[in-house]
Amino acid sequence: MNPLYLLIPMAPLVGAILAGLFGKQLGRKPSSYFTIFGVLVSFLASVKVFFEVQNGITFDGTVYTWAMLDGLKIEVGFLIDSLTVMMMCVVTFVSLMVHIYTMGYMAEDPGYQRFFSYISLFTFSMLMLVMSNNFMQLFFGWEAVGLVSYLLIGFWYNRPTAIFANMKAFLVNRVGDFGFILGIGLIYAYTGSLNYAEVFAKAGDLAQLTFANGFEWQLITVVCICLFIGAMGKSAQVPLHVWLPDSMEGPTPISALIHAATMVTAGIFMVSRMSPLFELSDAALSFVLIIGAITALFMGFLGIIQNDIKRVVAYSTLSQLGYMTVALGVSAYPIAIFHLMTHAFFKALLFLGAGSVIMGMHHDQDIRNMGGLRKYMKITWITSLIGSLALIGTPFFSGFYSKDSIIEAVHASTIAGSGFAYFAVVAGVFVTAFYSFRMYFLVFHGKERWMDASHHAHGHEEDHHDDDHGHHHGLGPNDKPHESPWVVTLPLILLAIPSVIIGYIAIEPMLYGGFFEHGVAFKDVIHLAHPTMEELKADFHGPVGMVTHGFKTLPLYLAIAGVALSYYFYMIKPSIPKAIKGKTRAINTLLENKYYFDKFNESFFAGGARKLGELLWKWGDVKIIDGLIVNGAARVVNVFSQAVALFQSGLIYQYALAMILGLVVFLTLFVTMMR
């Protein structure tokens, strides 16, 4: 085994241990340097392994066996193929940018070393997940990213909103993980193995099995749906999406890391890795497709009404994850991974750009209090524009190649649900363009509204800073926005570059070339029943063909219309959105309440659990255990003792009478039984 395989996940882990356990002794700067160096080593090693895999050097083997339980091997092993190395490079590069950025963003925070420890541990967890060659290690990485996200979302643990948000993320992901572990359990029960290669070799046998006891469900369908329920939790698909907008309670750097390249992409990666199983069940693929389409469109609508800069970007993440899930549902696994990669760069760029704006605005997050920042924050402005153009699928930007490929893949598909999905992803283009440039125009152009705004922002991320460092929310009367320091702007520039060029470079090898032919990846999983990729290959070949095709299709013009409408509404006639809001109160209320998912969960699940607990307490605890068993037993003993006490008078003739009566009863029973 190549020693680099072990170095890649271990380097961030060592940095996390040094910053976490010895941060106070090392000091603030050395702690950050150690963790940054660890992630840098991991990134450089990942790049080297990437080129090795492209030269045909792959690996699938055990690093060591952790335990043997009645024939079950619990192993730590690596599967290094083209899918793995692409994920490794994306995860380590985005994490490196976030580490550097954090030096500026968290400079005054008292939990500086702790934060660096957490994000390095997060990177280690994600690397263990993507590099695994068995379900046990996959589950370890899966739970580890969930645990560290819990710690990061609630990083400012003295704020009740942060504690509520991290508990919500933890509990919602437990729901998804329940399905995930059921799927893994079924796989082991019917294949006797947790190793990917061995399970995939038996996939055909799984497809022939149905559930006993009269059920007509195919085993493979149930397994795939259970696995996808796990992905719905991690990758925030409806209805298990509710945790992700609330995760904005964590510091901005972790918002970028969770939303761009790590936790939320874990579900997309897992379904792609399990493609040999999903390809055997059309029912499971249709389920994946419908869930993704609903998420892509309806989560985009919520971005339109958000005023917190980070929440706008958060809802765009939900929508884009829906696009990736739709690609999985039509068997276009390479396209889903392609969009995952391009999205990681421009979404990290948008989040870090939002954080830079928050710093420049003295921790005011409300876009209604901004405007005209282009003049004061030129680097943040241009990089945010690049991120926004990539997000809406502008030709020649990375997002265009991947997003339009998804739309074309859905159009070419004939699987059940593809018609609705095509409508959702096409309509989503207009919605995405509208809310993205609504945010962009309100923040960087138009009137400088921060001059008139109150000094208390509607955003609330930095309450902790406000308490500990005396930061006020919003600009003072004599303040002006300012550009962020170089440790913040450098990552923005480095992320803007792939946001422009990576799609052009990668589309041909990833979608039409031999990129995924090395190792397991998606080799031999695109069956004739789903000819999506072959049809795309025939329609247009390479980035130039894609751009030419794009100018002939509806999505490009919908994106232009979305940008134009947002400019007209918010730069020229801002009275129109206010009038529309007044005329559509019912729809606006529905969107402001996020389709009532949270209220339903709080009343039905949380409220139901409380009512059930109250019922069990009143009847089970008070009435049965205390009333019937404990107090009842005491009352029975009391009554019996009082009855016996009647015969304990101390008079000899009463004792003699009791003995005679007892003897008569005993003799009567004896004679009766002898007959």
C-alpha positions as CSV (number, residue, x, y, z in Angstrom):
1,M,0.0,0.0,0.0
2,N,1.2,3.5,-0.9
3,P,2.1,5.3,2.4
4,L,0.4,8.4,1.1
5,Y,-3.0,6.8,1.5
6,L,-2.5,6.7,5.2
7,L,-0.9,10.2,5.3
8,I,-3.9,11.9,3.6
9,P,-6.4,11.4,6.5
10,M,-3.8,11.3,9.3
11,A,-2.3,14.7,8.6
12,P,-5.5,16.7,9.5
13,L,-6.1,14.3,12.4
14,V,-2.7,15.1,13.9
15,G,-3.3,18.8,13.4
16,A,-6.7,18.5,15.1
17,I,-5.1,16.7,18.1
18,L,-2.4,19.3,18.5
19,A,-4.8,22.2,18.3
20,G,-7.4,20.5,20.5
21,L,-5.4,19.0,23.3
22,F,-2.3,21.3,23.3
23,G,-3.8,24.5,21.9
24,K,-3.4,26.5,25.1
25,Q,0.2,25.5,25.5
26,L,1.0,26.1,21.8
27,G,-0.8,29.4,21.5
28,R,-3.2,30.8,18.9
29,K,-1.0,31.2,15.9
30,P,1.0,28.0,16.2
31,S,-2.3,26.0,16.6
32,S,-3.6,27.5,13.3
33,Y,-0.3,26.9,11.5
34,F,-0.2,23.2,12.5
35,T,-3.7,22.5,11.3
36,I,-3.2,24.5,8.1
37,F,0.0,22.6,7.5
38,G,-1.8,19.2,8.1
39,V,-4.5,20.0,5.5
40,L,-1.9,21.4,3.1
41,V,0.0,18.1,3.3
42,S,-3.2,16.2,2.8
43,F,-4.1,18.3,-0.3
44,L,-0.7,17.9,-1.9
45,A,-0.7,14.1,-1.3
46,S,-4.2,13.9,-2.7
47,V,-3.1,15.7,-5.9
48,K,-0.2,13.2,-6.3
49,V,-2.5,10.2,-5.8
50,F,-4.9,11.8,-8.3
51,F,-2.3,11.7,-11.0
52,E,-1.3,8.1,-10.0
53,V,-4.9,7.0,-10.4
54,Q,-5.1,8.6,-13.8
55,N,-2.1,6.6,-14.8
56,G,-4.0,3.4,-13.8
57,I,-2.6,2.9,-10.2
58,T,-5.6,2.1,-8.1
59,F,-6.0,0.3,-4.7
60,D,-8.6,-1.7,-2.9
61,G,-7.4,-3.3,0.3
62,T,-7.4,-3.6,4.1
63,V,-5.1,-1.4,6.2
64,Y,-5.8,-3.4,9.3
65,T,-8.5,-5.6,10.8
66,W,-10.0,-4.0,13.9
67,A,-12.2,-6.9,15.1
68,M,-13.6,-10.3,14.2
69,L,-17.2,-11.0,15.4
70,D,-18.6,-14.4,14.6
71,G,-17.2,-14.3,11.0
72,L,-17.8,-10.5,10.6
73,K,-14.6,-8.7,9.8
74,I,-14.6,-5.1,11.0
75,E,-11.8,-3.5,8.9
76,V,-10.2,-0.2,8.1
77,G,-9.5,-0.3,4.4
78,F,-9.1,2.1,1.5
79,L,-10.6,2.1,-2.0
80,I,-8.6,4.5,-4.1
81,D,-10.1,5.0,-7.6
82,S,-11.0,8.0,-9.7
83,L,-14.2,8.8,-7.8
84,T,-12.3,8.7,-4.5
85,V,-9.3,10.9,-5.6
86,M,-11.7,13.5,-7.1
87,M,-13.5,13.8,-3.7
88,M,-10.2,13.8,-1.8
89,C,-8.9,16.7,-3.9
90,V,-12.1,18.7,-3.6
91,V,-12.4,18.1,0.2
92,T,-8.8,19.0,1.0
93,F,-8.6,22.1,-1.3
94,V,-11.9,23.6,0.1
95,S,-10.9,22.7,3.6
96,L,-7.5,24.4,3.1
97,M,-9.2,27.6,1.9
98,V,-11.5,27.5,4.9
99,H,-8.6,27.0,7.3
100,I,-6.7,30.0,5.8
101,Y,-9.9,32.2,5.9
102,T,-10.6,31.2,9.5
103,M,-7.3,33.0,10.6
104,G,-8.9,36.3,9.6
105,Y,-12.6,35.6,10.4
106,M,-12.1,34.1,13.9
107,A,-9.1,36.2,14.8
108,E,-10.7,37.7,18.0
109,D,-12.7,34.6,19.1
110,P,-11.7,33.1,22.4
111,G,-12.4,29.6,21.0
112,Y,-9.8,30.1,18.2
113,Q,-7.8,26.9,18.8
114,R,-10.9,24.8,19.5
115,F,-12.4,25.9,16.1
116,F,-9.2,24.9,14.2
117,S,-9.3,21.6,16.0
118,Y,-12.9,21.0,15.0
119,I,-12.5,21.8,11.3
120,S,-9.4,19.7,11.0
121,L,-11.2,16.8,12.6
122,F,-14.1,17.4,10.2
123,T,-11.7,17.1,7.3
124,F,-10.3,13.8,8.7
125,S,-13.8,12.4,9.1
126,M,-14.8,13.2,5.5
127,L,-11.6,11.7,4.1
128,M,-12.2,8.5,6.0
129,L,-15.7,8.4,4.6
130,V,-14.7,8.9,0.9
131,M,-11.7,6.6,1.1
132,S,-13.5,3.7,2.7
133,N,-13.8,0.3,0.9
134,N,-16.4,-1.1,3.3
135,F,-19.7,-0.2,4.9
136,M,-18.4,-0.2,8.5
137,Q,-15.8,2.5,7.8
138,L,-18.3,4.4,5.7
139,F,-20.6,4.4,8.7
140,F,-17.7,5.6,10.9
141,G,-17.0,8.5,8.7
142,W,-20.7,9.2,8.2
143,E,-21.3,9.5,12.0
144,A,-18.0,11.3,12.6
145,V,-18.9,14.2,10.2
146,G,-22.3,14.3,11.9
147,L,-20.7,14.5,15.4
148,V,-18.2,17.2,14.4
149,S,-21.0,19.2,12.6
150,Y,-22.9,19.1,15.9
151,L,-19.9,20.6,17.7
152,L,-19.4,23.2,15.0
153,I,-23.0,24.4,14.6
154,G,-23.1,24.8,18.4
155,F,-19.6,26.3,18.6
156,W,-20.9,29.3,20.4
157,Y,-22.5,27.1,23.1
158,N,-23.6,29.9,25.4
159,R,-26.2,31.0,22.8
160,P,-29.6,29.1,23.1
161,T,-30.2,29.4,19.3
162,A,-26.9,27.7,18.5
163,I,-27.7,24.8,21.0
164,F,-31.2,24.4,19.5
165,A,-29.7,24.4,15.9
166,N,-27.0,21.8,16.7
167,M,-29.5,19.5,18.5
168,K,-31.9,19.8,15.6
169,A,-29.2,18.8,13.1
170,F,-28.2,15.9,15.3
171,L,-31.7,14.6,15.7
172,V,-32.8,15.0,12.1
173,N,-29.6,13.1,11.0
174,R,-30.4,10.4,13.5
175,V,-33.7,9.8,11.6
176,G,-31.8,9.5,8.3
177,D,-29.1,7.3,10.0
178,F,-31.8,4.9,11.2
179,G,-32.7,4.1,7.5
180,F,-29.0,4.0,6.6
181,I,-28.1,1.5,9.2
182,L,-31.1,-0.7,8.3
183,G,-29.9,-0.7,4.7
184,I,-26.4,-1.7,5.8
185,G,-27.9,-4.4,8.1
186,L,-29.9,-5.9,5.2
187,I,-26.9,-5.9,3.0
188,Y,-24.9,-7.9,5.6
189,A,-27.8,-10.2,6.3
190,Y,-28.2,-11.2,2.7
191,T,-24.5,-11.1,1.5
192,G,-22.6,-11.9,4.6
193,S,-20.1,-9.2,3.9
194,L,-19.6,-5.4,4.4
195,N,-16.9,-5.1,1.7
196,Y,-18.0,-3.0,-1.3
197,A,-16.4,-5.3,-3.9
198,E,-17.9,-8.5,-2.4
199,V,-21.4,-6.9,-2.0
200,F,-21.3,-5.5,-5.6
201,A,-20.3,-9.0,-6.9
202,K,-23.5,-10.3,-5.3
203,A,-25.8,-7.5,-6.4
204,G,-27.4,-9.6,-9.1
205,D,-28.4,-12.2,-6.5
206,L,-29.9,-9.4,-4.3
207,A,-32.0,-8.3,-7.2
208,Q,-33.7,-11.7,-7.4
209,L,-34.8,-11.7,-3.8
210,T,-38.1,-10.5,-2.4
211,F,-39.3,-10.1,1.2
212,A,-41.0,-13.1,2.8
213,N,-44.3,-13.0,4.7
214,G,-46.3,-12.1,1.7
215,F,-44.6,-8.9,0.8
216,E,-43.9,-8.4,-2.9
217,W,-41.2,-5.8,-2.4
218,Q,-37.8,-6.5,-4.0
219,L,-35.1,-6.7,-1.5
220,I,-32.8,-4.5,-3.6
221,T,-35.4,-1.7,-3.7
222,V,-35.8,-1.7,0.1
223,V,-32.0,-1.7,0.6
224,C,-31.5,1.2,-1.8
225,I,-34.4,3.3,-0.3
226,C,-33.0,2.7,3.2
227,L,-29.6,3.8,2.1
228,F,-31.1,6.8,0.4
229,I,-33.0,7.8,3.5
230,G,-29.5,8.1,5.1
231,A,-28.5,10.4,2.2
232,M,-31.7,12.4,2.7
233,G,-30.5,13.3,6.2
234,K,-26.9,14.1,5.4
235,S,-27.6,15.8,2.0
236,A,-30.6,17.6,3.3
237,Q,-33.4,16.4,1.0
238,V,-37.1,17.0,1.7
239,P,-38.4,16.3,4.4
240,L,-35.1,15.8,6.3
241,H,-33.7,19.2,5.1
242,V,-34.9,21.2,8.1
243,W,-31.6,21.2,9.9
244,L,-29.5,22.8,7.2
245,P,-30.8,26.4,7.2
246,D,-30.5,26.5,11.0
247,S,-26.9,25.4,10.8
248,M,-26.2,29.0,9.9
249,E,-25.9,29.5,13.7
250,G,-22.3,28.3,13.4
251,P,-19.5,30.6,12.3
252,T,-19.4,31.4,8.6
253,P,-16.2,29.3,7.8
254,I,-18.0,26.1,8.9
255,S,-21.0,27.1,6.9
256,A,-18.8,27.0,3.9
257,L,-17.2,23.7,4.9
258,I,-20.5,21.9,5.7
259,H,-22.3,23.3,2.7
260,A,-19.7,23.1,0.0
261,A,-17.5,20.1,0.1
262,T,-18.0,17.9,3.1
263,M,-21.1,16.8,5.1
264,V,-23.9,17.7,2.6
265,T,-22.1,16.0,-0.3
266,A,-21.6,12.8,1.7
267,G,-25.1,11.5,0.7
268,I,-24.5,12.3,-3.0
269,F,-21.1,10.5,-2.9
270,M,-22.6,7.5,-1.1
271,V,-25.4,7.0,-3.6
272,S,-22.9,7.3,-6.5
273,R,-20.6,4.8,-4.8
274,M,-23.6,2.4,-4.4
275,S,-24.6,2.9,-8.1
276,P,-24.2,-0.9,-8.9
277,L,-27.0,-1.5,-6.4
278,F,-29.2,1.5,-7.3
279,E,-29.0,0.5,-11.0
280,L,-30.9,-2.7,-10.2
281,S,-34.0,-0.9,-8.9
282,D,-36.1,1.5,-11.1
283,A,-38.4,2.0,-8.1
284,A,-35.6,3.3,-5.9
285,L,-34.2,5.5,-8.7
286,S,-37.7,7.1,-9.2
287,F,-37.9,7.7,-5.5
288,V,-34.5,9.4,-5.6
289,L,-35.6,11.4,-8.6
290,I,-38.8,12.7,-7.2
291,I,-37.3,13.7,-3.8
292,G,-34.5,15.5,-5.6
293,A,-36.9,17.4,-7.9
294,I,-39.1,18.6,-5.0
295,T,-36.0,19.8,-3.1
296,A,-34.5,21.5,-6.2
297,L,-37.6,23.6,-6.9
298,F,-39.3,24.2,-3.6
299,M,-36.2,25.0,-1.6
300,G,-35.3,27.6,-4.2
301,F,-38.6,29.4,-3.6
302,L,-37.6,29.9,0.0
303,G,-34.4,31.7,-1.1
304,I,-36.5,34.5,-2.6
305,I,-37.8,35.8,0.7
306,Q,-34.7,35.5,2.9
307,N,-33.0,38.6,4.1
308,D,-30.1,37.1,6.0
309,I,-27.2,36.9,3.6
310,K,-26.1,33.5,4.8
311,R,-29.6,32.0,4.7
312,V,-30.0,33.0,1.0
313,V,-26.8,31.0,0.2
314,A,-28.0,28.1,2.5
315,Y,-31.2,27.7,0.5
316,S,-29.3,27.8,-2.7
317,T,-27.3,24.8,-1.3
318,L,-30.5,22.9,-0.6
319,S,-31.7,23.6,-4.2
320,Q,-28.4,22.6,-5.8
321,L,-28.3,19.4,-3.7
322,G,-31.7,18.7,-5.2
323,Y,-30.1,19.0,-8.7
324,M,-27.4,16.5,-7.8
325,T,-30.0,14.1,-6.4
326,V,-32.1,14.4,-9.6
327,A,-28.9,13.4,-11.6
328,L,-28.6,10.3,-9.4
329,G,-32.2,9.5,-10.1
330,V,-31.7,9.4,-13.9
331,S,-28.5,7.2,-13.5
332,A,-26.3,10.1,-14.5
333,Y,-23.8,9.5,-11.7
334,P,-20.8,11.1,-13.4
335,I,-22.9,14.3,-13.9
336,A,-24.0,14.3,-10.2
337,I,-20.4,14.1,-9.1
338,F,-19.4,16.7,-11.7
339,H,-21.9,19.1,-10.3
340,L,-20.8,18.2,-6.8
341,M,-17.3,19.2,-7.7
342,T,-18.1,22.5,-9.5
343,H,-20.6,23.4,-6.8
344,A,-18.0,22.9,-4.0
345,F,-15.9,25.7,-5.4
346,F,-18.5,28.3,-6.2
347,K,-20.6,27.6,-3.1
348,A,-17.5,27.8,-0.8
349,L,-16.7,31.1,-2.6
350,L,-20.3,32.5,-2.0
351,F,-20.2,31.5,1.7
352,L,-16.8,33.0,2.3
353,G,-17.8,36.0,0.3
354,A,-20.8,36.4,2.5
355,G,-18.6,36.1,5.6
356,S,-16.3,38.9,4.2
357,V,-19.4,41.1,3.7
358,I,-20.5,40.4,7.3
359,M,-17.0,41.4,8.5
360,G,-17.1,44.6,6.4
361,M,-20.5,45.5,7.7
362,H,-19.4,45.0,11.3
363,H,-21.5,41.8,11.7
364,D,-24.7,43.0,10.2
365,Q,-26.2,40.2,8.1
366,D,-29.3,41.8,6.8
367,I,-29.1,42.5,3.1
368,R,-31.7,45.2,3.5
369,N,-29.1,47.2,5.5
370,M,-26.4,47.0,2.8
371,G,-26.1,48.4,-0.7
372,G,-23.3,50.0,-2.7
373,L,-20.6,47.8,-1.1
374,R,-18.9,47.4,-4.5
375,K,-17.1,50.7,-3.9
376,Y,-15.6,49.6,-0.6
377,M,-15.0,45.9,-1.0
378,K,-13.8,45.4,-4.6
379,I,-12.2,41.9,-4.2
380,T,-15.3,40.6,-2.3
381,W,-17.5,42.2,-4.9
382,I,-15.9,40.7,-8.0
383,T,-15.4,37.2,-6.4
384,S,-19.0,37.2,-5.2
385,L,-20.1,38.1,-8.8
386,I,-18.1,35.2,-10.1
387,G,-19.7,32.8,-7.6
388,S,-23.2,34.1,-8.5
389,L,-22.6,33.7,-12.2
390,A,-21.4,30.2,-11.7
391,L,-24.3,29.3,-9.5
392,I,-26.9,30.4,-12.0
393,G,-25.3,28.5,-14.9
394,T,-23.8,31.3,-17.0
395,P,-22.0,30.0,-20.1
396,F,-18.2,29.7,-19.7
397,F,-18.5,29.5,-15.9
398,S,-18.2,26.1,-14.1
399,G,-21.7,25.8,-13.0
400,F,-23.0,26.1,-16.5
401,Y,-21.4,22.8,-17.7
402,S,-22.6,20.7,-14.8
403,K,-26.0,22.3,-14.3
404,D,-27.0,22.1,-18.0
405,S,-25.7,18.6,-18.2
406,I,-28.1,17.6,-15.4
407,I,-31.0,19.3,-17.2
408,E,-30.1,17.5,-20.5
409,A,-29.8,14.2,-18.6
410,V,-33.2,14.5,-17.1
411,H,-34.6,15.5,-20.5
412,A,-33.1,12.3,-22.1
413,S,-34.4,10.0,-19.3
414,T,-37.6,7.9,-19.6
415,I,-37.7,6.7,-16.0
416,A,-40.9,7.3,-14.0
417,G,-41.0,10.8,-12.6
418,S,-38.6,12.3,-15.2
419,G,-41.3,14.6,-16.6
420,F,-41.9,16.3,-13.3
421,A,-38.2,16.4,-12.6
422,Y,-37.5,18.1,-15.9
423,F,-40.1,20.8,-15.1
424,A,-38.6,21.3,-11.6
425,V,-35.0,21.7,-12.8
426,V,-35.8,24.0,-15.6
427,A,-38.1,26.2,-13.5
428,G,-35.4,26.1,-10.8
429,V,-33.0,27.9,-13.2
430,F,-35.2,31.0,-13.2
431,V,-35.7,30.9,-9.4
432,T,-32.0,30.4,-8.7
433,A,-31.1,33.4,-11.0
434,F,-33.7,35.6,-9.4
435,Y,-32.8,35.1,-5.7
436,S,-29.0,34.9,-6.3
437,F,-29.0,38.3,-8.1
438,R,-31.5,39.8,-5.7
439,M,-28.9,39.2,-3.0
440,Y,-26.1,40.4,-5.2
441,F,-27.8,43.6,-6.3
442,L,-29.0,44.5,-2.7
443,V,-25.6,43.9,-1.3
444,F,-23.2,45.5,-3.8
445,H,-25.3,47.9,-5.9
446,G,-27.9,50.6,-5.4
447,K,-28.3,53.0,-2.5
448,E,-26.0,52.8,0.4
449,R,-28.7,51.8,2.9
450,W,-26.3,51.1,5.7
451,M,-26.1,54.9,6.1
452,D,-29.7,54.9,7.2
453,A,-30.0,51.5,8.9
454,S,-30.1,51.1,12.6
455,H,-27.0,49.9,14.3
456,H,-28.7,46.6,15.2
457,A,-28.7,44.1,12.4
458,H,-31.6,41.7,11.8
459,G,-28.9,39.0,11.4
460,H,-27.8,37.3,14.5
461,E,-24.7,35.3,13.9
462,E,-22.3,37.3,16.0
463,D,-24.2,37.7,19.3
464,H,-21.4,35.8,20.9
465,H,-18.9,38.3,19.5
466,D,-21.1,41.1,20.7
467,D,-20.9,39.8,24.2
468,D,-17.2,38.8,24.4
469,H,-15.5,41.4,22.2
470,G,-17.8,44.4,22.2
471,H,-18.6,44.2,18.5
472,H,-21.8,46.1,17.7
473,H,-24.2,45.0,15.0
474,G,-23.9,47.3,12.1
475,L,-21.9,50.4,11.2
476,G,-21.7,53.4,13.4
477,P,-22.5,56.9,12.3
478,N,-18.9,57.5,11.3
479,D,-18.1,54.0,10.0
480,K,-17.7,52.8,6.5
481,P,-17.6,49.2,5.1
482,H,-14.0,48.0,4.6
483,E,-12.3,45.3,2.6
484,S,-11.3,42.2,4.6
485,P,-7.7,41.3,5.3
486,W,-5.6,39.2,2.9
487,V,-6.2,35.9,4.8
488,V,-9.8,36.4,3.9
489,T,-9.5,37.7,0.3
490,L,-6.8,35.2,-0.8
491,P,-9.1,32.2,-0.4
492,L,-11.8,34.1,-2.2
493,I,-9.4,34.6,-5.2
494,L,-8.2,31.0,-5.1
495,L,-11.8,29.7,-5.1
496,A,-12.9,32.1,-7.8
497,I,-10.4,30.6,-10.3
498,P,-11.8,27.0,-10.4
499,S,-15.3,28.5,-10.2
500,V,-14.6,29.9,-13.7
501,I,-12.4,27.3,-15.3
502,I,-12.8,23.9,-13.7
503,G,-16.0,23.1,-15.6
504,Y,-14.4,23.8,-19.0
505,I,-11.4,21.6,-18.1
506,A,-13.2,18.7,-16.5
507,I,-16.4,18.2,-18.5
508,E,-14.9,16.2,-21.3
509,P,-12.9,13.6,-19.2
510,M,-15.5,13.3,-16.5
511,L,-18.6,13.0,-18.7
512,Y,-17.5,11.7,-22.0
513,G,-13.9,10.5,-21.5
514,G,-12.3,7.8,-19.4
515,F,-11.9,9.6,-16.1
516,F,-14.2,7.2,-14.2
517,E,-12.8,4.0,-15.8
518,H,-10.0,3.6,-13.2
519,G,-11.2,1.4,-10.4
520,V,-14.8,0.7,-9.3
521,A,-16.3,4.2,-9.9
522,F,-19.2,3.9,-12.3
523,K,-17.7,1.2,-14.6
524,D,-20.4,-1.0,-16.2
525,V,-23.2,0.5,-14.2
526,I,-24.9,2.5,-16.9
527,H,-27.3,-0.1,-18.3
528,L,-29.3,0.0,-21.5
529,A,-32.4,0.8,-19.5
530,H,-30.9,4.2,-18.7
531,P,-29.1,5.4,-21.8
532,T,-28.8,9.0,-20.5
533,M,-25.0,9.3,-20.7
534,E,-24.8,7.7,-24.1
535,E,-27.4,10.1,-25.5
536,L,-25.6,13.1,-24.1
537,K,-22.4,12.0,-25.6
538,A,-24.1,11.7,-29.0
539,D,-25.8,15.1,-28.7
540,F,-22.7,17.2,-27.9
541,H,-19.1,16.5,-27.2
542,G,-16.9,18.7,-25.0
543,P,-17.2,22.2,-23.5
544,V,-17.6,24.1,-26.8
545,G,-20.4,21.8,-28.0
546,M,-22.0,22.3,-24.6
547,V,-21.9,26.1,-24.8
548,T,-23.2,26.1,-28.4
549,H,-26.0,23.8,-27.3
550,G,-26.7,26.0,-24.3
551,F,-27.5,29.1,-26.5
552,K,-30.3,27.1,-28.2
553,T,-32.1,25.9,-25.0
554,L,-34.5,27.4,-22.6
555,P,-32.5,27.4,-19.3
556,L,-30.0,30.1,-20.5
557,Y,-32.8,32.5,-21.3
558,L,-34.6,31.7,-18.0
559,A,-31.4,32.6,-16.2
560,I,-31.1,35.9,-18.1
561,A,-34.8,36.6,-17.3
562,G,-34.2,35.9,-13.6
563,V,-31.3,38.3,-13.4
564,A,-33.1,41.0,-15.4
565,L,-36.3,40.7,-13.3
566,S,-34.3,40.9,-10.0
567,Y,-32.5,44.0,-11.3
568,Y,-35.8,45.7,-12.3
569,F,-37.5,44.8,-9.0
570,Y,-34.7,45.8,-6.6
571,M,-32.7,48.4,-8.4
572,I,-35.3,50.3,-10.6
573,K,-38.8,49.7,-9.1
574,P,-38.4,48.4,-5.5
575,S,-42.0,49.3,-4.9
576,I,-43.1,46.3,-7.1
577,P,-41.8,43.5,-4.7
578,K,-43.5,45.3,-1.8
579,A,-46.8,45.5,-3.7
580,I,-46.5,41.8,-4.7
581,K,-45.9,40.8,-1.1
582,G,-49.0,42.8,-0.1
583,K,-51.1,41.0,-2.7
584,T,-49.9,37.5,-2.0
585,R,-49.9,37.4,1.8
586,A,-51.0,33.7,1.9
587,I,-48.1,32.6,-0.3
588,N,-45.7,34.8,1.6
589,T,-46.8,33.4,4.9
590,L,-46.4,29.9,3.6
591,L,-42.8,30.7,2.5
592,E,-41.9,32.6,5.7
593,N,-43.0,29.5,7.7
594,K,-40.9,27.3,5.4
595,Y,-43.9,25.2,4.3
596,Y,-44.6,24.6,8.0
597,F,-42.2,21.7,8.2
598,D,-40.7,23.0,11.4
599,K,-44.1,23.6,13.0
600,F,-45.3,20.1,12.0
601,N,-42.2,18.5,13.4
602,E,-42.4,20.6,16.6
603,S,-46.1,19.8,17.1
604,F,-46.4,16.2,15.8
605,F,-43.0,14.7,16.6
606,A,-41.7,16.8,19.5
607,G,-45.2,17.6,20.8
608,G,-46.3,14.1,20.3
609,A,-43.3,12.8,22.1
610,R,-44.0,15.1,25.0
611,K,-47.7,14.1,25.1
612,L,-46.7,10.4,25.0
613,G,-44.2,11.0,27.8
614,E,-46.9,12.8,29.9
615,L,-49.3,10.0,29.3
616,L,-46.7,7.4,30.3
617,W,-45.9,9.5,33.4
618,K,-49.5,10.0,34.5
619,W,-50.7,6.5,33.8
620,G,-47.6,4.3,33.8
621,D,-45.7,6.0,36.5
622,V,-48.3,7.6,38.8
623,K,-51.3,5.3,38.3
624,I,-49.7,1.9,37.7
625,I,-46.2,1.8,39.2
626,D,-46.8,4.2,42.1
627,G,-50.5,3.8,42.6
628,L,-51.1,0.1,41.9
629,I,-47.8,-1.7,42.5
630,V,-46.0,0.3,45.1
631,N,-48.8,2.0,47.1
632,G,-51.2,-0.9,46.2
633,A,-48.9,-3.5,47.7
634,A,-48.5,-1.3,50.8
635,R,-52.3,-1.1,51.2
636,V,-52.7,-4.9,50.8
637,V,-50.1,-5.5,53.5
638,N,-51.8,-2.9,55.7
639,V,-55.3,-4.5,55.3
640,F,-53.9,-8.0,55.9
641,S,-51.9,-6.9,58.9
642,Q,-55.0,-5.2,60.4
643,A,-57.0,-8.4,59.9
644,V,-54.3,-10.5,61.6
645,A,-54.1,-7.9,64.4
646,L,-57.7,-8.7,65.3
647,F,-56.5,-12.2,66.5
648,Q,-53.6,-10.8,68.4
649,S,-55.5,-9.8,71.5
650,G,-53.4,-11.5,74.1
651,L,-56.4,-13.6,75.4
652,I,-55.7,-17.4,75.7
653,Y,-59.3,-18.5,74.8
654,Q,-59.2,-16.5,71.5
655,Y,-55.8,-18.2,70.5
656,A,-57.3,-21.6,71.4
657,L,-60.4,-20.9,69.2
658,A,-58.2,-19.8,66.3
659,M,-56.1,-23.0,66.6
660,I,-59.3,-25.2,66.6
661,L,-60.8,-23.3,63.6
662,G,-57.5,-23.6,61.7
663,L,-57.3,-27.3,62.5
664,V,-60.9,-27.8,61.3
665,V,-60.2,-26.0,58.0
666,F,-57.0,-28.0,57.5
667,L,-58.7,-31.4,58.2
668,T,-61.6,-30.5,55.9
669,L,-59.2,-29.7,53.0
670,F,-57.2,-32.9,53.7
671,V,-60.3,-35.1,53.7
672,T,-61.7,-33.4,50.5
673,M,-58.4,-33.9,48.7
674,M,-58.1,-37.6,49.8
675,R,-61.5,-38.4,48.2
